[in-house]
Amino acid sequence: MALARPTERVAPAPRINETVIPVRFHEVDQMRVVHHSYYLVYMEVARFAFAARALGVTQADLDAWGVQVPVRRCECEYLHPARFGDSVRVAIYVRPRPEAALHLSYRLYREADGRLLATGRTVNVFLNREGRLLLNTPPPLRERLERALREHPEIVEG
């Protein structure tokens, strides 16, 4: 799925790969525009919600499996500002890759009018309990991710 154009709109109801986040007052500057750093926070909130809803994986599961999933790389392109009083809809798409890493892309929309505010990408790697890089996706996570991709092909960026 190609990245959305700034004029595209989204459906009104959240899907399994979408999270709606209200803009809080402490996230904005004196002009009531969201500070750029909060877009990365919105992406993180959506990533955890996506893991729970689409994969059925929580931080407690990762801890039990002895797996850490830190962000190795992130990027965000800002297109239009979010403001105090807005809600931001974050849509996540999986970018399948052969290596043991989780590649995700993000589209952040204003909930009220569907305007594309920003796009982003993250790459998460897998570490064991001791912090060593895992060369394969941990089996329980790989199985859940493969199942989610089969059952919800709309979450695949293609």
C-alpha positions in Angstrom: 0.0 0.0 0.0 1.5 3.3 -1.0 1.6 6.2 1.4 -1.5 8.4 1.4 -1.5 11.7 -0.3 -2.2 14.8 1.9 -5.7 15.2 0.5 -6.8 11.6 1.3 -9.4 11.0 4.0 -10.0 8.1 6.3 -13.1 6.1 7.2 -14.9 7.3 10.4 -14.6 4.1 12.5 -11.2 2.8 13.7 -10.0 -0.4 12.2 -7.8 -3.0 13.9 -4.7 -1.0 12.8 -6.0 2.4 13.9 -5.8 4.3 17.2 -7.4 7.6 18.0 -5.6 9.9 20.4 -6.9 13.2 21.7 -4.5 16.1 21.7 -3.9 17.2 25.3 -3.1 20.7 26.4 0.5 19.9 27.6 1.4 18.7 24.1 0.9 22.1 22.4 2.8 25.3 22.3 1.5 28.8 22.9 -0.1 28.8 19.4 -1.9 25.5 20.5 0.0 23.6 17.8 1.2 20.1 18.8 5.0 20.0 19.3 6.7 17.9 16.7 8.1 15.4 19.3 4.6 14.3 20.3 4.0 12.7 16.8 6.6 10.1 17.8 4.7 9.6 21.1 1.4 9.1 19.1 3.2 6.5 17.0 4.4 4.7 20.1 0.9 4.7 21.7 -0.5 3.4 18.4 2.2 0.7 18.1 1.4 -0.7 21.6 -2.4 -0.6 20.8 -1.7 -2.3 17.5 0.3 -5.1 19.2 -2.5 -5.7 21.7 -5.4 -5.6 19.2 -3.9 -7.1 16.1 -1.3 -9.4 17.5 -2.7 -10.1 21.0 0.7 -9.2 22.4 1.2 -7.1 25.5 4.4 -5.9 27.2 3.8 -8.6 29.9 3.9 -11.3 27.1 7.2 -9.9 25.8 8.6 -9.9 29.3 7.5 -13.5 29.8 9.1 -14.5 26.5 12.3 -12.7 27.5 12.1 -10.4 24.4 12.7 -6.7 24.2 11.6 -4.7 21.1 13.4 -1.4 21.0 13.1 1.2 18.2 16.2 1.1 16.1 15.2 3.8 13.6 12.3 6.3 13.3 11.3 9.0 11.0 8.4 11.4 10.7 7.4 13.8 7.9 5.2 16.6 9.1 2.6 17.8 6.6 0.0 19.8 8.6 -0.2 20.7 12.3 -2.5 19.1 14.8 -3.9 21.5 17.4 -5.3 21.5 20.8 -8.9 20.1 20.7 -8.1 17.8 17.7 -8.0 14.0 17.9 -5.3 12.3 15.9 -6.1 8.9 14.2 -2.9 6.9 13.7 -3.0 4.1 11.1 -0.2 1.5 11.2 0.9 -0.7 8.3 3.3 -3.6 8.4 6.1 -3.6 5.9 7.1 -7.3 5.6 10.9 -7.8 5.4 13.0 -11.0 5.5 15.2 -9.9 8.4 14.4 -10.2 12.1 13.0 -6.7 12.6 9.6 -5.2 12.6 9.1 -2.5 9.9 6.1 -0.3 10.4 4.7 2.7 8.6 2.3 5.2 10.0 -0.2 7.7 8.8 -1.5 10.3 11.2 -4.8 12.0 10.4 -6.9 14.7 12.0 -10.0 12.7 13.2 -12.5 15.5 12.4 -11.8 16.0 8.8 -9.5 13.1 7.8 -6.6 15.4 6.8 -3.2 13.7 6.6 -1.0 15.4 9.2 2.1 13.3 9.1 3.6 10.1 7.9 6.3 8.0 9.7 8.2 4.8 9.8 9.9 2.8 12.6 12.1 -0.2 12.6 12.1 -2.3 15.8 14.7 -5.0 16.5 14.4 -8.0 18.8 16.8 -8.4 21.8 17.0 -11.2 24.3 16.7 -10.7 28.1 20.4 -9.8 28.2 20.1 -7.2 25.5 21.7 -9.3 22.7 20.4 -8.9 19.2 18.2 -11.9 18.1 18.8 -13.0 14.5 15.4 -14.5 14.1 12.0 -13.1 15.0 10.9 -14.8 18.3 8.6 -17.7 17.4 5.5 -16.6 19.4 5.7 -13.2 18.0 6.4 -14.4 14.4 3.4 -16.8 14.6 1.0 -14.0 15.8 2.3 -11.6 13.2 1.9 -14.1 10.4 -1.6 -14.9 11.6 -2.5 -11.2 11.7 -1.2 -10.6 8.2 -3.2 -13.5 6.9 -6.4 -12.5 8.7 -6.1 -8.8 8.1 -4.4 -8.2 4.7 -5.4 -4.5 4.9 -2.6 -4.0 7.5 0.1 -4.8 5.0 1.8 -1.9 3.3 2.3 -3.0 -0.3 
